[in-house]
Amino acid sequence: MLGSVQLLAPEQGLSRMLDEAIERASGFLLGQQASEGYWCGELEADTTLESDTIKMWHLLGRVDREREERLVRAILKQQLPDGGWPIYAQGPSELNATVKAYVALRLAGRSEGDPVLQRARAVILQLGGLERVNSFEKVYLALFGLYPWSQVPALPPEVMLLPRWFPFNIYEISYWSRTILVPLAVLYATRPAWTRAPFTLEELWLDPVRKRARSTNLQKGGAGWRLFFRTADRLLKQLERLPWKPLRRAALARADRWMNERLVETDGLGAIFPAMVNAVFALKALGYEEGDPLFERSVKEVERLELPDGDALKVQPCFSPIWDTSLAVYVLGKLKPQQGAAALERAADWMRQMEIRVWGDWRVKNRRGRPGGWAFEFRNPFYPDVDDTAQVLLSFQALYGKPASYAHGCFERGLDWILSMQNRDGGWSSFDKDNDCQPLTHFPFADHNAMLDPSACDITGRILELLAGAGLDRSHPSVQRAMTFLQRSQEPDGTWFGRWGVGFIYGSWLALRGLKAMGESMENIRYQQAGRWFIKHQYPDGGWGESCRSYDDPNLKGQGSSTASQTAWALMALTSLEKVAEPAFRRGLDYLLRTQQADGNWSEELFTGTGFPRVFYLRYHLYCTYFPLLALIEARDLMQPSAGFSLDSAAEAERKA
């Protein structure tokens, strides 16, 4: 018995408390809506973004000292007691984040002898020194003359000329890596020397004489492919030293044209921070001068990501309006608040206007599909997101039941596009189809751990829920293949891996939700095993939580500190498993009711969103609003007489225990 939890007795009126909590939370969420109809909560990442922004302004020669000092404050706020910087809240010091912060602070005027930097230096050397920074940082340091180009992995722009049938062409890597690496290929070829840092980093090398980079690839296995790519890297570097490169001009022109095409009507290249910054550098290296409209617009899009934070200045990795809006409408659509009806209509109209009706990179490997999806950001037409598209359609379902007549064809187009994007293994990825060329994970530039966009259990579970609501059943071939994928992907302990949320709690919730929607019997022992896992990993305070550290060590799955969003995911997983009579379910509800703030929201400082597992994590500031609200709404629905469940029986069972 978890005696530290004060349970709500039946006579205290659980139904009334749920009503009040839902009313407060929905009121708070409605209050976050923009006048245009969308929601867009803050999207928080680590300090690598502030560090790289400082570098960008220095490389462009546009340093604003007041702005730089505010960026420095944001960096200093996150320094750990040991002197390093983490990549997620309560995480350990991480080498690349710490090196980036160190260099940014040096550029901002801090001396090597500054106590802040002395402590950081000790951490950097302890974690492997400059020898072990990742490839992206090697390029950035080389631009300042702080790292030898000879130790940067070869990335010649001639890769742009490889035909699409070639096994290692650019469309075999994920969209985000594609948009990041194409500009880096330009920088590798041009090696611009716009400015040199007024300092060296000799103090950060373990061996400052040899300055020999060491592999930082996190992938295991693949010894043969690693040897192949290391050999290719040495060969390409030898070729780079030759004075005659017959294809270089054509390759740079192709890269230039490729970026230009993807900078039209967008929030920047790929609409994500690393690619946007790299594009600014690449355009400058290609000869775009200050004042050029394309160049200035690209700089401005990066600047738009800056977010005031008191006396500091933070930088967001991108904007998330489609994702936030579709989730908010999905939750409030299930609630159907009378005072929010007009707000939801505005949001639905806004989402309909944001539909993407043009061809994108996904077309390369999906010749059958036709445009009809949604991106994650405001403007990213080349890269609609399968996950976002599914959530938009789910929000229409929640709001209208059968939305086809309302949506003027966008529901059918979106559904058809999603079905056309199903991978050969039965699952769905985010942006591309069959983007699973495993040898590329051993490419030297793959040390950011995100070269591919493979099928994800969480996305596949969400799509099964959508397809069930659209009237597709288990007899449909796409449904059969998706269910087989999820069953095959289940871990031995009953859980599923969460690709886009932390971690196994997220993946398991969505997998179970999709399977349940498709009529799977939750009495099956494989699903009951998942239920036992959730109950086993509930904390004494009644909540659930999982640290980002579980991506590094799966033995830590389900371990961390309780959070509102992860508790909500666990509660909804137990709902799918029909375990609402379990005392654990009642304790989880009590946790959400007890931790709700007076304004209706919940507090959540930890990161529960995933960018690139093991490398980059996210804190969606609205996750602690709409997920707990959704869990409470669904729990209240279970209290209706027609549901056949009694939540109060859980409290009775707990007292007897």
C-alpha positions in Angstrom: 0.0 0.0 0.0 1.3 3.5 -0.9 0.4 5.1 2.4 1.7 8.6 1.6 -1.2 9.3 -0.7 -4.4 10.9 0.8 -7.2 9.3 -1.2 -10.5 11.0 -1.9 -13.3 9.2 -0.2 -16.5 8.6 -2.2 -18.5 11.0 0.0 -16.2 13.8 -0.8 -17.8 14.0 -4.3 -15.2 12.9 -6.8 -17.5 13.7 -9.6 -17.9 17.3 -8.4 -14.1 17.7 -8.0 -13.5 16.4 -11.5 -16.1 18.9 -12.8 -14.4 21.8 -11.0 -10.9 20.7 -12.1 -12.0 20.3 -15.7 -13.7 23.7 -15.7 -10.6 25.5 -14.4 -8.3 23.7 -16.7 -10.4 24.3 -19.8 -10.7 27.9 -18.9 -7.0 28.2 -18.6 -6.4 26.5 -22.0 -9.0 28.7 -23.7 -7.2 31.7 -22.3 -4.0 30.7 -24.1 -5.6 30.9 -27.6 -4.3 33.6 -29.9 -6.8 36.0 -31.5 -6.1 34.4 -34.9 -7.5 31.1 -33.6 -4.4 29.0 -33.0 -2.5 27.9 -29.9 1.3 28.1 -29.8 2.9 27.4 -26.4 6.5 28.0 -25.7 8.8 25.3 -27.0 11.8 25.0 -24.7 15.1 23.2 -25.5 18.6 23.4 -24.1 21.2 26.1 -24.1 22.9 24.9 -27.3 20.4 27.2 -29.1 21.5 30.4 -27.2 25.1 29.4 -27.6 24.8 28.9 -31.4 22.8 32.1 -31.7 25.7 34.0 -30.2 28.0 32.4 -32.7 25.8 33.3 -35.6 25.7 37.0 -34.7 29.5 37.0 -34.4 30.0 35.2 -37.7 27.7 37.7 -39.4 29.4 40.6 -37.7 26.1 41.8 -36.2 26.8 41.6 -32.5 24.3 43.6 -30.4 26.0 43.6 -26.9 22.7 44.1 -25.0 21.1 41.2 -26.8 24.3 39.1 -26.4 24.3 39.7 -22.6 20.7 38.6 -22.3 21.6 35.4 -24.2 24.6 34.9 -21.8 22.2 35.2 -18.9 20.0 32.5 -20.3 23.1 30.2 -20.6 24.4 31.0 -17.1 21.1 30.2 -15.5 21.4 26.6 -16.7 25.0 25.9 -15.6 25.1 22.9 -13.3 27.0 22.8 -10.0 29.8 20.7 -11.5 30.4 23.4 -14.2 28.7 21.8 -17.2 25.5 22.2 -19.1 22.7 19.5 -19.5 20.5 18.9 -22.5 17.4 18.4 -20.4 16.2 19.5 -16.9 17.8 17.5 -14.1 20.1 15.8 -16.6 23.9 15.4 -16.3 26.5 17.6 -17.9 26.8 16.9 -21.7 29.9 17.5 -23.7 28.6 19.3 -26.7 26.3 21.6 -24.7 29.1 22.5 -22.4 31.6 23.2 -25.3 29.0 25.3 -27.0 28.4 27.3 -23.9 32.1 27.7 -23.2 32.8 29.1 -26.7 29.8 31.4 -26.7 30.9 32.8 -23.3 34.4 33.3 -24.7 33.0 35.1 -27.7 30.9 37.3 -25.4 34.1 38.5 -23.7 34.6 36.1 -20.8 38.3 35.2 -20.2 39.8 31.7 -19.9 40.4 32.4 -16.2 36.8 33.2 -15.4 35.6 30.8 -12.6 32.6 29.9 -14.7 34.8 28.8 -17.6 37.4 27.1 -15.4 34.7 24.8 -14.0 33.3 24.2 -17.5 36.8 23.4 -18.8 37.2 20.7 -16.1 33.9 19.1 -17.2 34.8 19.2 -20.9 38.1 17.5 -20.3 36.5 14.9 -18.1 33.9 14.1 -20.8 36.6 13.7 -23.5 37.7 17.1 -24.6 37.4 18.7 -28.1 38.4 15.3 -29.5 34.8 14.1 -28.8 32.6 17.0 -29.9 30.0 16.1 -32.5 30.4 16.8 -36.2 28.1 19.8 -36.2 30.1 21.6 -33.5 33.3 20.7 -35.4 32.1 22.7 -38.4 31.0 25.7 -36.2 34.4 25.8 -34.4 36.2 25.4 -37.8 34.4 28.5 -39.0 36.1 30.5 -36.2 39.5 28.9 -36.8 39.1 27.0 -33.6 39.1 23.5 -35.0 41.1 22.0 -37.8 39.1 21.3 -41.0 41.2 18.2 -41.4 39.4 16.7 -38.5 35.9 17.5 -39.7 34.2 14.5 -41.4 34.1 14.9 -45.2 30.8 16.1 -46.6 31.4 17.2 -50.2 28.5 19.0 -51.9 28.8 16.5 -54.8 26.4 14.4 -52.7 23.7 16.6 -54.2 24.4 15.1 -57.6 23.9 11.5 -56.5 20.9 10.0 -58.3 17.9 9.0 -56.3 18.5 5.3 -57.1 21.9 5.5 -55.4 21.8 3.9 -51.9 23.2 6.9 -50.1 21.4 9.9 -51.8 20.1 12.8 -49.6 16.6 11.5 -49.6 17.6 8.4 -47.7 18.2 10.5 -44.6 15.6 12.2 -42.5 14.1 15.5 -43.4 15.8 17.3 -40.5 19.2 15.8 -41.2 18.7 16.6 -44.9 18.1 20.3 -44.2 20.9 20.5 -41.8 23.5 18.7 -43.9 23.0 20.3 -47.3 24.1 23.7 -46.0 27.0 22.1 -44.1 28.1 20.5 -47.4 28.4 24.0 -48.8 30.4 25.1 -45.8 32.7 22.1 -46.0 33.5 23.0 -49.7 33.9 26.7 -49.3 35.5 26.8 -45.8 34.8 30.5 -45.3 37.1 32.6 -43.1 34.8 35.5 -42.3 36.2 36.0 -38.8 38.7 34.3 -36.5 38.1 34.1 -32.8 40.4 36.3 -30.7 41.4 33.2 -28.7 42.3 29.6 -29.0 40.8 26.5 -27.4 44.1 24.7 -26.7 43.0 24.3 -23.1 40.1 22.1 -24.2 42.1 19.4 -26.0 43.1 16.3 -24.2 46.1 16.2 -26.6 46.6 19.7 -27.9 49.6 18.6 -30.0 47.9 15.9 -32.1 44.3 17.4 -32.1 42.9 14.1 -33.3 39.1 13.8 -33.4 37.6 10.6 -32.0 34.3 9.0 -33.1 31.2 10.2 -31.2 28.7 8.1 -33.0 26.2 6.6 -30.5 25.1 3.7 -32.7 26.2 0.2 -31.7 27.2 -2.6 -34.0 27.7 -2.2 -37.7 31.5 -2.6 -37.6 31.7 -3.3 -41.3 29.8 -0.1 -42.2 31.8 2.0 -39.8 35.0 0.8 -41.4 33.5 1.5 -44.9 32.6 5.1 -44.0 35.9 5.7 -42.3 37.7 4.5 -45.4 35.4 6.7 -47.6 36.1 9.6 -45.3 39.8 9.3 -45.7 39.5 8.9 -49.5 37.2 12.0 -49.8 39.6 14.1 -47.8 42.4 13.1 -50.1 40.3 14.1 -53.1 39.4 17.4 -51.4 43.1 18.3 -51.5 43.2 18.0 -55.3 43.1 21.4 -57.1 40.7 20.1 -59.8 37.2 19.3 -58.8 35.2 19.0 -62.1 31.8 18.7 -60.4 32.2 21.2 -57.6 30.6 24.2 -59.4 27.6 22.1 -60.5 27.3 20.6 -57.0 27.3 24.0 -55.3 24.8 25.3 -57.8 22.5 22.3 -57.1 22.8 22.9 -53.3 22.0 26.6 -53.8 18.9 25.8 -55.9 17.8 23.2 -53.5 17.9 25.6 -50.6 16.3 28.4 -52.5 13.3 26.2 -53.4 12.8 25.3 -49.8 13.1 28.9 -48.6 10.0 30.1 -50.4 7.0 30.8 -48.1 8.7 29.1 -45.1 9.7 29.9 -41.5 13.3 29.2 -42.7 15.0 26.2 -44.1 13.2 23.2 -42.6 11.6 25.6 -40.1 14.0 24.2 -37.5 16.8 26.1 -35.7 19.9 24.1 -36.8 19.0 24.0 -40.5 17.9 27.7 -40.4 21.2 28.8 -38.9 23.2 26.6 -41.3 21.3 28.0 -44.2 22.2 31.6 -43.2 25.9 30.5 -43.2 25.6 28.6 -46.5 23.9 31.5 -48.3 26.7 33.8 -47.1 29.3 31.4 -48.2 27.6 31.2 -51.7 28.0 34.9 -52.1 24.6 36.3 -50.9 25.4 39.7 -49.6 23.9 41.7 -46.8 20.7 43.3 -48.0 19.8 40.4 -50.3 16.1 39.7 -49.6 16.5 35.9 -49.3 19.5 36.3 -47.0 17.9 38.9 -44.8 14.7 36.9 -44.6 16.6 33.9 -43.5 18.4 35.8 -40.8 15.1 37.3 -39.7 13.5 33.9 -39.3 16.2 32.9 -36.9 15.8 36.1 -35.0 12.0 35.4 -34.6 12.9 32.4 -32.5 14.3 34.6 -29.7 12.0 34.8 -26.7 12.3 37.3 -23.8 12.6 35.7 -20.4 12.8 38.4 -17.8 16.3 39.8 -18.1 17.4 36.9 -20.2 16.8 35.9 -23.9 15.9 32.4 -24.8 15.8 30.8 -28.2 13.2 28.3 -29.3 14.0 25.5 -31.7 10.9 26.3 -33.8 7.2 27.1 -33.4 4.6 24.4 -32.7 1.2 26.0 -33.6 -0.3 23.1 -35.6 0.6 20.6 -32.9 -0.6 22.8 -30.1 -3.8 23.8 -31.8 -4.8 20.3 -32.9 -4.2 18.9 -29.4 -6.1 21.8 -27.8 -9.0 21.3 -30.1 -9.0 17.6 -29.7 -9.2 17.9 -25.9 -11.7 20.8 -25.9 -13.7 19.1 -28.7 -14.3 16.1 -26.4 -15.4 18.5 -23.7 -17.5 20.8 -26.0 -17.5 23.7 -23.6 -20.4 26.1 -24.4 -18.4 29.2 -23.6 -15.6 27.9 -25.9 -17.7 27.0 -29.0 -16.8 30.1 -31.0 -13.1 29.7 -30.0 -13.1 26.1 -31.3 -14.7 27.2 -34.6 -12.0 29.8 -35.1 -9.4 27.2 -34.4 -10.9 24.7 -36.8 -11.1 27.4 -39.5 -7.5 28.3 -38.9 -6.3 24.7 -39.2 -8.3 24.2 -42.4 -6.5 27.2 -43.9 -3.1 25.8 -42.9 -3.6 22.6 -45.0 -0.6 22.0 -47.3 -1.6 21.4 -50.9 1.8 21.4 -52.6 4.3 18.6 -53.3 7.2 18.2 -50.8 10.2 16.0 -50.3 8.0 13.1 -49.2 7.1 12.8 -52.9 10.5 11.2 -53.7 9.6 8.0 -52.0 5.8 8.2 -52.2 4.8 8.3 -55.8 1.2 7.3 -55.1 0.2 10.0 -52.5 -1.2 13.4 -53.3 -0.8 16.6 -51.2 -3.1 17.0 -48.2 -1.4 17.3 -44.8 -0.2 19.7 -42.1 3.2 20.7 -40.9 4.3 21.2 -37.3 5.2 24.9 -37.7 3.4 27.9 -39.2 5.0 27.6 -42.6 6.9 24.5 -43.7 5.2 23.4 -46.9 7.9 21.0 -48.1 7.6 19.0 -44.9 4.1 18.1 -43.8 4.1 15.9 -40.7 2.2 12.6 -40.6 1.8 12.9 -36.8 0.5 16.4 -36.9 -1.8 15.5 -39.8 -3.3 12.7 -37.8 -3.8 14.9 -34.8 -5.5 17.6 -36.9 -7.9 15.0 -38.3 -8.5 13.6 -34.8 -9.4 17.1 -33.6 -11.9 17.4 -36.4 -13.4 14.1 -35.3 -13.6 15.2 -31.7 -15.2 18.5 -32.7 -17.6 17.4 -35.4 -17.9 13.6 -35.2 -18.0 13.2 -39.0 -16.1 16.2 -40.2 -16.0 15.5 -43.9 -18.9 17.8 -44.7 -17.3 20.6 -42.7 -13.7 20.2 -43.8 -14.4 20.8 -47.5 -12.4 17.8 -48.5 -9.3 18.4 -46.3 -10.2 15.5 -44.0 -10.4 13.0 -46.9 -7.2 14.4 -48.4 -5.4 14.2 -45.1 -6.6 10.7 -44.5 -5.6 9.5 -48.0 -2.1 11.1 -47.6 -1.6 9.4 -44.3 -2.5 6.0 -45.8 -0.2 6.6 -48.7 2.7 7.3 -46.2 2.5 3.9 -44.5 5.9 2.2 -44.4 6.7 -1.3 -45.7 6.9 -2.6 -42.1 3.3 -1.4 -41.3 4.1 1.6 -39.2 4.3 5.3 -39.9 7.1 7.8 -39.7 6.9 11.5 -39.3 8.0 13.0 -42.6 9.2 10.4 -45.1 8.2 6.9 -46.2 10.6 3.9 -45.8 13.3 6.2 -44.4 15.2 3.3 -42.8 18.6 2.8 -44.5 20.4 1.5 -41.4 24.0 1.7 -42.8 23.6 5.5 -42.8 23.5 5.5 -39.0 27.2 4.8 -39.1 28.0 7.7 -41.4 30.5 10.1 -39.5 28.0 12.9 -39.6 25.4 10.7 -38.0 26.7 11.4 -34.5 23.6 13.6 -33.8 21.7 10.2 -33.7 18.9 11.3 -36.0 19.9 10.3 -39.6 16.7 8.3 -40.2 13.0 8.6 -39.7 11.8 5.1 -39.0 8.4 3.9 -38.0 7.3 5.0 -34.6 5.0 3.2 -32.2 3.5 6.4 -30.9 2.6 7.7 -34.3 1.2 4.4 -35.4 -1.0 4.1 -32.3 -2.3 7.7 -32.9 -3.1 6.8 -36.5 -5.0 3.6 -35.5 -7.2 5.8 -33.3 -7.8 8.1 -36.2 -8.6 5.2 -38.6 -11.1 3.7 -36.2 -12.9 7.0 -35.9 -13.0 7.2 -39.7 -14.8 3.9 -39.9 -11.9 1.6 -40.9 -11.8 -1.7 -39.1 -9.5 -4.6 -38.6 -10.3 -6.0 -42.0 -8.6 -3.1 -43.7 -5.1 -4.0 -45.0 -3.5 -0.9 -43.6 -5.0 -1.5 -40.2 -3.9 -5.1 -40.2 -0.3 -4.2 -41.1 -0.3 -1.4 -38.4 -1.5 -3.7 -35.7 1.0 -6.3 -36.7 3.7 -3.7 -36.5 2.7 -2.6 -33.0 2.5 -6.2 -31.7 5.9 -7.0 -33.2 7.4 -3.8 -31.6 6.2 -4.5 -28.1 9.0 -4.9 -25.6 9.4 -8.0 -23.5 8.1 -6.2 -20.4 4.9 -5.1 -22.3 5.9 -1.6 -23.1 6.4 0.3 -26.4 9.2 2.7 -27.2 8.2 6.4 -27.4 10.0 8.2 -30.3 8.5 11.7 -30.0 7.6 11.7 -26.2 9.4 10.6 -23.1 9.6 7.8 -23.2 8.1 4.3 -22.8 5.2 5.8 -20.9 4.4 7.9 -24.0 4.9 5.1 -26.5 2.9 2.6 -24.5 0.0 5.0 -24.0 -0.5 5.7 -27.6 0.1 2.1 -28.8 -2.5 0.8 -26.3 -4.9 3.6 -27.2 -4.7 2.8 -30.9 -5.1 -1.0 -30.4 -8.0 -0.5 -28.1 -9.7 1.8 -30.6 -9.4 -1.0 -33.2 -11.2 -3.4 -30.9 -8.3 -5.4 -29.6 -9.2 -7.3 -26.4 -7.3 -5.8 -23.6 -7.7 -9.1 -21.7 -4.9 -10.5 -23.9 -2.0 -11.4 -21.6 0.4 -9.2 -23.7 -1.6 -6.1 -22.9 -2.2 -7.0 -19.3 1.6 -7.2 -19.0 1.7 -3.5 -20.0 -0.9 -2.8 -17.3 1.2 -4.5 -14.6 4.2 -2.4 -15.8 2.3 0.8 -15.4 1.0 -0.1 -11.9 4.5 -1.2 -10.8 6.0 2.1 -11.9 3.6 4.4 -10.1 5.3 6.5 -7.5 4.3 6.9 -3.9 2.9 10.4 -4.6 0.4 8.8 -7.0 2.0 10.1 -10.2 4.1 8.7 -13.0 7.2 10.0 -14.6 10.2 9.0 -16.7 13.5 10.8 -17.3 15.0 11.4 -20.7 17.8 9.2 -19.3 15.8 6.1 -20.2 16.9 6.7 -23.9 20.5 6.1 -22.8 19.7 3.2 -20.5 16.4 1.4 -21.1 16.8 -0.2 -17.7 15.7 3.3 -16.4 12.4 3.2 -18.2 9.5 4.4 -16.1 11.9 6.0 -13.6 12.3 9.7 -12.8 10.0 12.1 -11.0 6.2 12.5 -11.3 5.0 14.9 -14.0 1.5 16.0 -14.8 1.7 15.0 -18.5 3.2 11.6 -18.0 0.8 10.9 -15.2 -2.0 11.7 -17.6 -0.5 9.4 -20.3 -0.3 6.6 -17.7 -3.9 7.1 -16.6 -5.2 7.0 -20.2 -3.1 3.8 -20.7 -4.9 2.2 -17.8 -8.2 3.4 -19.2 -7.4 1.6 -22.5 -6.5 -1.5 -20.4 -9.9 -1.2 -18.6 -8.0 -1.0 -15.3 -9.9 2.0 -13.9 -11.0 0.0 -10.9 -7.4 -0.5 -9.8 -6.4 1.6 -6.8 -3.5 2.9 -8.9 -5.9 4.6 -11.2 -7.6 6.4 -8.3 -4.3 7.5 -6.9 -3.3 8.9 -10.2 -6.4 10.9 -10.4 -5.8 12.2 -7.0 -2.3 13.3 -8.0 -3.7 15.4 -10.8 -6.5 16.9 -8.7 -4.1 17.6 -5.8 -1.4 19.2 -7.9 -3.6 21.4 -10.1 -2.9 25.1 -9.5 -5.4 27.8 -8.7 -5.3 29.1 -12.3 -6.3 25.6 -13.6 -2.9 24.7 -15.0 -0.2 22.3 -13.7 3.4 23.0 -13.1 6.0 21.0 -15.0 9.6 21.9 -15.3 10.9 18.6 -16.6 11.2 17.7 -20.3 8.7 15.2 -21.6 9.0 15.8 -25.3 11.7 14.2 -27.5 13.5 15.7 -30.5 16.4 13.4 -31.2 16.7 10.5 -28.7 19.9 10.7 -26.6 20.8 14.1 -28.2 17.9 16.7 -28.1 14.9 17.0 -25.9 11.9 19.4 -25.6 9.7 20.9 -23.0 6.3 21.8 -24.5 4.9 24.3 -22.1 1.3 23.3 -22.9 1.8 19.6 -22.4 1.0 20.0 -18.7 -2.3 21.6 -19.6 -4.0 19.6 -22.3 -2.9 16.1 -21.4 -4.0 16.2 -17.7 -7.2 17.9 -18.9 -7.8 15.1 -21.4 -7.2 12.4 -18.7 -9.7 14.1 -16.3 -12.3 14.4 -19.1 -12.0 10.7 -19.9 -12.1 9.7 -16.3 -15.3 11.7 -15.7 -16.8 10.1 -18.8 -16.1 6.7 -17.1 -18.3 7.8 -14.2 -21.4 8.1 -16.3 -23.8 5.2 -15.6 -23.6 4.0 -19.2 -19.9 3.4 -18.8 -20.3 0.6 -16.3 -17.4 1.6 -14.1 -17.1 3.0 -10.6 -14.1 5.0 -9.7 -15.2 5.1 -6.1 -14.7 1.3 -5.9 -11.0 1.9 -6.4 -10.9 4.0 -3.2 -12.9 1.3 -1.4 -10.4 -1.3 -2.6 -7.5 0.8 -1.4 -9.0 1.3 2.1 -9.5 -2.5 2.4 -5.9 -3.0 1.2 
